[in-house]
């Protein structure tokens, strides 16, 4: 009985076409590319300073004990 009294869904409006992308000059493209390259270099620089991974320290630990004083 619920479908008998439920309102009908209205028709969807027509889809509008996407607008044209703005025209970008060659100088602007070069500037954007250099900014993106600089951001990538900065990102790699920070990432290389992290010495641990998701599972902890990745290097092998040195497990040597001194046997005599001074060694």
Backbone torsions as a table, in degrees:
resi	resn	phi	psi	omega
1	UNK	NA	-22.6	-177.4
2	UNK	-64.9	-33.9	-178.7
3	UNK	-76.1	-17.1	-179.4
4	UNK	-71.8	-35.4	-176.2
5	UNK	-106.2	1.8	-178.5
6	UNK	-76.8	146.3	-179.0
7	UNK	-73.0	153.7	178.5
8	UNK	-80.1	145.4	178.3
9	UNK	-76.3	135.4	177.3
10	UNK	-72.7	156.2	179.2
11	UNK	-68.9	144.7	179.2
12	UNK	-73.0	144.9	177.6
13	UNK	-70.1	156.7	-180.0
14	UNK	-66.2	148.6	-178.4
15	UNK	-78.7	131.0	178.9
16	UNK	-81.3	142.4	177.5
17	UNK	-69.3	153.0	179.1
18	UNK	-68.2	144.7	177.8
19	UNK	-71.9	157.6	178.8
20	UNK	-67.9	138.0	177.0
21	UNK	-67.3	148.7	-179.4
22	UNK	-66.9	148.5	179.3
23	UNK	-77.2	131.0	-177.9
24	UNK	-117.4	131.3	-179.8
25	UNK	-76.1	166.9	-180.0
26	UNK	-64.0	-37.0	179.2
27	UNK	-64.9	-39.0	179.8
28	UNK	-67.4	-40.0	177.4
29	UNK	-62.8	-41.2	179.1
30	UNK	-65.6	-39.5	179.4
31	UNK	-65.6	-42.8	179.2
32	UNK	-64.2	-42.1	179.6
33	UNK	-63.9	-40.3	179.9
34	UNK	-69.0	-35.9	177.1
35	UNK	-65.5	-40.9	178.8
36	UNK	-66.8	-37.8	177.8
37	UNK	-65.4	-39.5	178.5
38	UNK	-65.2	-40.8	177.8
39	UNK	-63.9	-38.9	179.1
40	UNK	-65.2	-41.2	177.7
41	UNK	-62.9	-41.8	179.8
42	UNK	-64.8	-39.8	-179.9
43	UNK	-64.7	-43.2	179.1
44	UNK	-66.6	-34.7	-179.9
45	UNK	-63.5	-42.3	179.0
46	UNK	-70.6	-38.1	-176.2
47	UNK	-68.2	-31.0	-178.1
48	UNK	-72.7	-15.7	179.6
49	UNK	-82.9	-13.8	-179.9
50	UNK	-80.8	122.2	-175.4
51	UNK	-98.9	-2.0	179.0
52	UNK	-116.0	155.4	176.7
53	UNK	-109.1	-169.5	179.9
54	UNK	-66.7	-19.5	179.7
55	UNK	-102.1	7.4	178.4
56	UNK	110.0	-157.7	-178.7
57	UNK	-66.7	134.1	-175.4
58	UNK	-96.4	-12.1	-178.8
59	UNK	-85.7	156.4	176.1
60	UNK	-74.8	137.4	179.2
61	UNK	-83.1	142.4	176.2
62	UNK	-85.9	118.7	-177.1
63	UNK	-115.6	73.4	177.3
64	UNK	-123.9	134.5	177.4
65	UNK	-107.2	144.7	177.2
66	UNK	-73.6	134.4	-179.3
67	UNK	-95.0	-35.1	178.6
68	UNK	-125.9	158.8	179.2
69	UNK	-65.7	126.6	178.1
70	UNK	98.8	-5.4	178.2
71	UNK	-97.7	NA	NA
